[in-house]
Amino acid sequence: MVIIGGMGSIMGSFFGAGFIVVLPIFLNQFLPFVGGLVGIQISTAGIAHAELIIFGALIVWFLIVEPHGLAKLWSIGKQKLRLWPFPH
């Protein structure tokens, strides 16, 4: 949770916890829908295994690409939106 949200910040802990709560809910709804479009049926065990794979991949991705996590992305987004109409 802290790795994805961002180490060393309170906001990162909240973002990481929210992400870890929302991602399984999203995957439980999205994966059967995509399986239905493709024409295969995905079992609940397959969804549970996909969640573990996706969580592991996200942890590795955040450690390599964005070590400061979602908190840093949030602060960058806020800075960009402050200057939005007139960037310089």
N, C-alpha and C positions, 0 to 999 in steps of 0.2 A: 504494500500500500504506500509506504513512504518512498520507495524507489520510483514508482510511477508518478506519484504526486510531486515529489521533489524533496530531497534531503535538506534539512536545515531550515525549514520554514513551516510555520503553523498552517498557512494556507495550502501548502502542498499536502499536508496530512489530510486535510478536509477533501481536497480534490481527489487524492488517491483513494480514500474511503468511499467517496461517492462513485468513483469510476468502478471500483471493485463490486459495489452493490448493483450498479446499473448494468454492467456488461453481461452478467449471466441472465438477467431478465431479458435483455435485448437478444441474446443468442438463443434463448428458449423460444422466442417468437420468430426470429429471422431465419434460423437454419431449417426448420420444417417448411417454411414458405419457399425458400430457395430449392429445397429438395423436391417439393411439389412442382415447381416450374421445370426442373430438369427431368422429373419423372421417377425419382427414387424416393424411398421412404427412409427417414433417418430416425433411429431409435433413440430413446432417452439416454441410453448408455453411450451412444455415439455423440450425442450433444454434450454429455458430461466430459467425455474425453476431448472433444473439440475445445471446450472451455479451458481445460488444463493446458492444451497445446497453445492456445491463443494467449493465455496469461503468461506462460513461459516465454513465448516469442516477444510479447510486449515488454517484459522485464529486460530481456537481452537488448531489445531495440532501444529502450530508454537509457540503459547503461552506456550503450555505444554512441548513440546519436544525440540524445538530449539528457545529459547527466543531472541537470537541475529540474527536470520533470515538467509536469503540467503547470506548476506555479510560475516557472520562468516563461513558458509560452503565454500564460495569462498576462504577465506584466508586459511582455513585448506587444501583445495585442492591445493592451490599454494605451501604451505609448503611441502605437500607430494610429489608434482612433482619436487621440488627443490632437494630432497634427493632420487629421484626415483631409479636410478641405484644401489645405495649403501646405503640402509637404515641401520641404526644402533640403 
